[in-house]
Amino acid sequence: MGTVRDYDVAVIGSGAAGLAAAVAAADSGAAVIVLEAAERVGGSSRLSGGHFFAAGTAVQRQAGIRDDADAMFEHIMTLNQWMLEPAVVRRYCDESAGTLDWVRGLGVEFKPEHVHASGVGSVPRGHVPQGEGLAVVEALDRERARLGVELALSVRATGLLRAEAGRVVGVRAGEDALRAGSVVVATGGFGANPEMIEQHFPDAAAAGDWAWYIGSPEARGDGLALGREVGAAIEGDNHGLLLLTPGFSRDLEIFLPGWLVLVDRAGRRFVDETASYTMMAGLVKRHGGVAFAIFDESARHAAEPNPLNRAYWVNEILAAKADAGRIVRVGSLAELAGSAGIDGEALAGTLERYNADCRRGLDTAFFKHPASGMRPIETPPFYAVEVRPAIIAWTGAGLRIDPEARVMGREERPIHGLYAAGETVGSLHGDRYIGGGGSFGPCLVFGRIAGENAAASALRS
Ligand SMILES: Cc1cc2nc3c(=O)[nH]c(=O)nc-3n(C[C@H](O)[C@H](O)[C@H](O)COP(=O)(O)OP(=O)(O)OC[C@H]3O[C@@H](n4cnc5c(N)ncnc54)[C@H](O)[C@@H]3O)c2cc1C
């Protein structure tokens, strides 16, 4: 990017949001460039499952699922006690089905039999692309190339250009400046930026050195910094998705196995251990920020690898971790409580009830499914290992947008010429993650809206 060039629309970032914006802007007749800091396109989106949370889709209809945008809106707002921006959420719900069709039209397949209830609601809204997030990125990138959208790799945007009237009119990348009619910020989250984690995601910071981010190393929160510099409002602090882990090493873990019991430091169970990952971090936080997985020797012997908790809950690994002192392994439950720092009386009571429930085949406290592998905890030695919400899957704080994907200024007016989409946006998430597809879905929906509106605005001005 040695010379100054003019484009109608400059898109910063080439993940799902940025590529969707670039394709939509080019489809609207704009001359578009995508700036990408990395050596290849895709950011965290190429690592993603790519699940897309959507309602009223043709794929749902093929699967015989009755659903619509109204029901999705009500679900998201109720789940988060209306502590969300209704107009932005509404737009997401309204556009989710059409955007899913748009992605299908680019050649990505979503099979009806794979639509699943991906959060805590019972309506199946999680749409799974064949080939996961990478297939979506590749389809969008193919379309980008077909439409003649220029791509500048290894170019990191470091600032925005503003005209006197305050309109954003381009992008700086180090010494270089690129002038554009409008700019779309789609730089992803800030999971790879420890200072921003400290500032905007204190629950993740609370996991201390256990916390780690599973996405792209380029997720440094540049979008927040770029926006802040031109007066953008930032919102959504402490939102994002944390997954539970015993912290043995760095691998994706989504669900806990059903054969263990999770208790807090007070010795109380507080959840169906196999419940959705979307609510686990919130529940652990409510119970003091740490939890302990308790199991016995017979459970350890029977522990088989499972694709949903790939890493550790396997018999030999658990034995090795106990040998290394990383898991408490002792001969009695009283000793276990003492060594792990759990209230022993309460733990004994909790396990009495749990063991009785196992024998009867009914979890009377939390309704864990009997087929989940529930088994009494009674065969010594006994094991306890601390787990924390520490795997950062995505971050939720970011630029405030309106339903047209315009970036809002701190004085409650849109910043002219500036649009944002994807994980860099802070307006979509509340305390509770809506479910698998609740981040990737909005990336595509608002990426497309941002691209269309950025093009319209640039072509008008
Ligand atoms: C392993 C994994 C699985 C996931 N699975 C799901 C799922 O199934 N469903 C779901 O909803 N969510 C999922 N998520 C989250 C979701 O995938 C992400 O939130 C989403 O892909 C982010 O897309 P994006 O376009 O906003 O950002 P990204 O895909 O991260 O793209 C941002 C791009 O911007 C570039 N960039 C950053 N700064 C600059 C700069 N200054 N200048 C130029 N370029 C820059 C980056 O290099 C990157 O390429 C998952 C995340 C991970 C890590």
The ligand as an SDF file (V2000), in Angstrom:
LIG
                    3D

 53 58  0  0  0  0  0  0  0  0999 V2000
  -12.4820  -22.0270   17.9930 C   0  0  0  0  0  0  0  0  0  0  0  0
  -13.6520  -21.0910   17.9030 C   0  0  0  0  0  0  0  0  0  0  0  0
  -14.9170  -21.6030   17.6170 C   0  0  0  0  0  0  0  0  0  0  0  0
  -16.0030  -20.7210   17.5310 C   0  0  0  0  0  0  0  0  0  0  0  0
  -17.2150  -21.2430   17.1930 N   0  0  0  0  0  0  0  0  0  0  0  0
  -18.2660  -20.3950   17.0620 C   0  0  0  0  0  0  0  0  0  0  0  0
  -19.5120  -20.8690   16.5710 C   0  0  0  0  0  0  0  0  0  0  0  0
  -19.6540  -22.0280   16.1810 O   0  0  0  0  0  0  0  0  0  0  0  0
  -20.5480  -19.9820   16.5090 N   0  0  0  0  0  0  0  0  0  0  0  0
  -20.4140  -18.6790   16.9040 C   0  0  0  0  0  0  0  0  0  0  0  0
  -21.3830  -17.9490   16.8800 O   0  0  0  0  0  0  0  0  0  0  0  0
  -19.2230  -18.1850   17.2980 N   0  0  0  0  0  0  0  0  0  0  0  0
  -18.1570  -19.0100   17.3560 C   0  0  0  0  0  0  0  0  0  0  0  0
  -16.9470  -18.5010   17.7080 N   0  0  0  0  0  0  0  0  0  0  0  0
  -16.8010  -17.0300   17.7600 C   0  0  0  0  0  0  0  0  0  0  0  0
  -16.8710  -16.4720   16.3210 C   0  0  0  0  0  0  0  0  0  0  0  0
  -16.3070  -17.3810   15.4260 O   0  0  0  0  0  0  0  0  0  0  0  0
  -16.1650  -15.1330   16.2160 C   0  0  0  0  0  0  0  0  0  0  0  0
  -16.7630  -14.2420   17.1240 O   0  0  0  0  0  0  0  0  0  0  0  0
  -16.2700  -14.5670   14.8050 C   0  0  0  0  0  0  0  0  0  0  0  0
  -15.7850  -15.4690   13.8470 O   0  0  0  0  0  0  0  0  0  0  0  0
  -15.5210  -13.2390   14.7020 C   0  0  0  0  0  0  0  0  0  0  0  0
  -15.5950  -12.8090   13.3650 O   0  0  0  0  0  0  0  0  0  0  0  0
  -15.0760  -11.3670   12.9710 P   0  0  0  0  0  0  0  0  0  0  0  0
  -15.2040  -11.2630   11.4910 O   0  0  0  0  0  0  0  0  0  0  0  0
  -15.7100  -10.3440   13.8090 O   0  0  0  0  0  0  0  0  0  0  0  0
  -13.5380  -11.3840   13.4020 O   0  0  0  0  0  0  0  0  0  0  0  0
  -12.3530  -12.2790   12.8640 P   0  0  0  0  0  0  0  0  0  0  0  0
  -12.8380  -13.4830   12.1560 O   0  0  0  0  0  0  0  0  0  0  0  0
  -11.4100  -12.4910   13.9980 O   0  0  0  0  0  0  0  0  0  0  0  0
  -11.6880  -11.3500   11.7730 O   0  0  0  0  0  0  0  0  0  0  0  0
  -11.0820  -10.1350   12.1260 C   0  0  0  0  0  0  0  0  0  0  0  0
   -9.9490   -9.8960   11.1590 C   0  0  0  0  0  0  0  0  0  0  0  0
   -9.4660   -8.5680   11.3280 O   0  0  0  0  0  0  0  0  0  0  0  0
   -8.0610   -8.5870   11.2260 C   0  0  0  0  0  0  0  0  0  0  0  0
   -7.5560   -7.3970   11.9040 N   0  0  0  0  0  0  0  0  0  0  0  0
   -7.5180   -7.1350   13.2380 C   0  0  0  0  0  0  0  0  0  0  0  0
   -7.0170   -5.9100   13.4710 N   0  0  0  0  0  0  0  0  0  0  0  0
   -6.7410   -5.3740   12.2420 C   0  0  0  0  0  0  0  0  0  0  0  0
   -6.2150   -4.1370   11.8250 C   0  0  0  0  0  0  0  0  0  0  0  0
   -5.8780   -3.1750   12.6910 N   0  0  0  0  0  0  0  0  0  0  0  0
   -6.0350   -3.9140   10.5010 N   0  0  0  0  0  0  0  0  0  0  0  0
   -6.3570   -4.8800    9.5960 C   0  0  0  0  0  0  0  0  0  0  0  0
   -6.8670   -6.0760    9.9430 N   0  0  0  0  0  0  0  0  0  0  0  0
   -7.0670   -6.3200   11.2590 C   0  0  0  0  0  0  0  0  0  0  0  0
   -7.6550   -9.8880   11.8800 C   0  0  0  0  0  0  0  0  0  0  0  0
   -6.3760  -10.2970   11.4570 O   0  0  0  0  0  0  0  0  0  0  0  0
   -8.7560  -10.8240   11.3970 C   0  0  0  0  0  0  0  0  0  0  0  0
   -8.4120  -11.4630   10.1800 O   0  0  0  0  0  0  0  0  0  0  0  0
  -15.8340  -19.3320   17.7650 C   0  0  0  0  0  0  0  0  0  0  0  0
  -14.5680  -18.8140   18.0220 C   0  0  0  0  0  0  0  0  0  0  0  0
  -13.4800  -19.6820   18.0840 C   0  0  0  0  0  0  0  0  0  0  0  0
  -12.1290  -19.0890   18.3120 C   0  0  0  0  0  0  0  0  0  0  0  0
  1  2  1  0
  2  3  1  0
  2 52  2  0
  3  4  2  0
  4  5  1  0
  4 50  1  0
  5  6  2  0
  6  7  1  0
  6 13  1  0
  7  8  2  0
  7  9  1  0
  9 10  1  0
 10 11  2  0
 10 12  1  0
 12 13  2  0
 13 14  1  0
 14 15  1  0
 14 50  1  0
 15 16  1  0
 16 17  1  0
 16 18  1  0
 18 19  1  0
 18 20  1  0
 20 21  1  0
 20 22  1  0
 22 23  1  0
 23 24  1  0
 24 25  2  0
 24 26  1  0
 24 27  1  0
 27 28  1  0
 28 29  2  0
 28 30  1  0
 28 31  1  0
 31 32  1  0
 32 33  1  0
 33 34  1  0
 33 48  1  0
 34 35  1  0
 35 36  1  0
 35 46  1  0
 36 37  1  0
 36 45  1  0
 37 38  2  0
 38 39  1  0
 39 40  1  0
 39 45  2  0
 40 41  1  0
 40 42  2  0
 42 43  1  0
 43 44  2  0
 44 45  1  0
 46 47  1  0
 46 48  1  0
 48 49  1  0
 50 51  2  0
 51 52  1  0
 52 53  1  0
M  END
$$$$
